[in-house]
Amino acid sequence: MAGMSHLTVTEPIIRARLDRAVDKQYHRGVLGLRAQPHWDSGTFDHKGVPVTVVPCPSVLAIWEAIETRDPNGWTVVLTDVDDDDLGDTVLAHLLDGRLITPDPWDAVRGNFSATTIEPALYRGVDNDRAVANGLLDVLSPDSYTHAPGGVLTRDHAMTTVARDVLKIVRDPGVEVDQLAILEWSRTADAPVHLADLKARGTAELFQATTAWLAGRAGLLAEPLSALLASGRIGDLVPLGIVAGLFCHDRPADPKGLGLFLGHYGLAGLNGEVLNVWYTSTRGLVTSALKDPHTVLATATSIADQLQIGAAAAASDLLPQGLDARISALADALEEALPRPLPADLDSALINAAGLARIEALWAEVEAHFLAAGSHTVDAFSGAVRLAPLARRPLPVPPTVWPRPPPPTWPVTPGWTPRWSRSAAAPSNRRPPPHCGPSSTPRWRGGPATTGCSPRHWPTPRNLLCPSWRTCCVTWWYRSPGRPPRCWW
C-alpha cells in the first residue's frame, strides 16, 4: 500500500486504534496519531469512556493537549509534526511512546473480523486508502459480518455495501446478480441510495462499487456502467425493452439503432449484448414486476422521444406494436368483405384466403402482452368470431307447416276448456283462432292422468309438448280417466 502521511482521520479509524489499545490492556491515556491536524466531529464515547480528539499542528499544541487532558478518558492527538521535532519528553506521554500511523485498512480488517485482505479489494484505484475510508464512512456498525475464513474478499466487502447502503438485497445470504440489479433499478429509492453512497463515501469507493456491480451484471456491464455514471439507473429496464427493437431476429434499423445508442452513450454495444439486455428485461417485465405498465409507458416515451416509431411497431410489448397489429387486422376485415356487397346477403361473403389472413392476424394480436387488458381487442374479438360465419352461406329455414284450423267439435259436458300461453296460468277465455289440436302431452315424471276436481288439474308447468310445437291451449278434463290434449 502507499504511504500513510497526512491521512485524514475519521471516527471509525480512531475507534479501531482504541480497540487495539484496549486489547493491550490500555484503558485511559493519550493516543498520538500521525494525520492531518483537522477534526470537527466533536467528542464521543468508546465502550463507555469519553474520547476527546485534539488537532495539534505544532509541538506547543501537543503539550497543551497533554496538560489539559481528562485523566478519566481518552485524548487523541492528531498531528503532522515530525518525530525529530517532538523529542523524547513528548513521546513519553503517548501510548507505546510514539506517534502511530493509522491505516484505515486495519480498521476495515478489524470490523470484518478478518486477518488478511484480498488484494483485489484495493487494487485498480489510484488511492486505495480512500476506498477503506469510504467503507468506514458509509457502513453502519451492525452491518459488518465475519469474513469467511478470516479473509476479507472483494465480494464480501462490496456485498456489504450493496446490502447496507444501496439496499440491493436484504439478506446477507442473497447473492447480488443480474436479476437482483435489474429489480433494484426499478425501486424508487435506488437513485437516492446511489446519491447517498457518493455523498458519504469517497469517489474511489463509488468507482470501486460501480465496477463491482458491472462485473456482477454479466453482459449488461457496459449499459449498467453508463447509466450508473449518468445517474439514470431507473432507465435500465425500460431501455432494455427498447433494445429489443434492434435484436438479431428483428428487421435492421441502422438509423434508429444509432439514435438509441448515441443518445445514451452506448455506442460500443453489439447485437449479443442487446439481445441479452432485452431478454433479461422482458422476463422481468412479463413475470416479476408488480406494475409492468409503468416500465412500458417509460419505454414508449423513450421510443417517441427518439422518433423510432417504425421500429416500435414491431414490438410485442409496447403499445405501438399492439396498435399496429390491430390496424392490420382491421384492414384485413375490411378487405375480406366484397365491395359492393352482393344483393344476396345470405350467400358466402368471405373467401377462404381472407378468413385465413384474418385468423393469422388475430393470433398476432392475441400474442401481444397488452392484448389481455385492451378494450379495443375485446371489441375486435366479436368481429373475428363472426368472420367464419360470413365464410358459409346461411342455411335455408325449414318450411313452416300450415297450422290446422281451430277445433270445431262441441265441448263434451263435464269438460272445461282452458288455455294458456307459455308458462302463464290457465284462463277460461277462448283460445286464439289459430290454435289447433296437437299430440297428447305427457306428465313430468309420471303418467298423463288427471283428477276430477280443479285442484287436481295439471298446470302448464307440468305438461310437456313436443319441442317443435308451441303449447298455447290445453284442454283440461273434469271427467276422470280422460287424457288431456295439448293445443298449438
Number of C-alpha atoms within 10 A of each C-alpha: 11 8 9 14 12 14 21 18 20 15 16 19 22 19 17 21 21 21 18 14 17 13 10 9 9 13 15 19 20 23 23 26 23 23 24 18 21 16 16 8 9 10 14 15 12 14 12 8 13 15 24 18 24 24 20 24 17 15 17 11 15 20 16 12 20 20 9 9 17 16 11 12 18 23 24 23 24 27 23 19 18 12 13 7 10 17 11 12 10 16 15 11 16 20 16 13 15 18 22 16 15 21 19 28 23 18 23 22 20 18 19 20 18 19 13 16 20 12 12 10 20 21 14 13 14 11 15 20 21 21 26 24 25 21 26 22 17 19 20 13 10 8 14 18 15 15 19 12 10 14 17 22 18 19 16 19 20 20 23 22 22 23 19 21 17 21 17 24 20 12 11 15 8 12 16 19 16 19 16 15 20 21 19 19 20 19 14 10 14 19 19 12 17 19 15 14 24 17 12 15 21 19 16 21 26 21 17 21 20 19 16 19 23 22 17 19 20 14 18 22 18 19 26 26 21 18 17 19 13 11 13 15 23 20 18 23 25 25 24 22 29 28 23 26 27 22 22 12 9 12 11 13 14 10 9 20 20 12 14 22 15 12 11 14 14 17 15 10 14 10 13 12 19 23 19 18 23 23 16 17 24 19 12 17 21 14 9 12 14 10 10 15 16 14 22 21 14 18 24 23 13 17 24 13 10 14 14 20 15 15 21 26 18 18 21 21 25 24 21 19 22 27 15 17 23 20 13 16 23 18 12 19 19 12 13 21 18 11 8 6 9 12 7 9 11 13 14 16 20 20 16 12 9 18 18 13 15 22 17 11 19 21 13 15 25 17 14 17 16 18 19 12 9 10 10 12 18 12 10 16 13 10 12 17 11 10 20 18 13 19 18 15 14 12 8 7 6 6 6 6 6 6 11 12 11 15 14 7 6 6 10 10 9 11 13 16 19 18 25 20 17 11 12 12 12 19 14 10 10 10 21 13 9 12 19 19 18 18 13 16 20 19 15 11 7 8 10 18 16 20 16 14 11 12 8 11 16 19 15 21 12 16 18 14 20 13 7 6 12 15 26 22 26 28 18 23 26 20 16 12 12 15 17 21 20 26 24 22
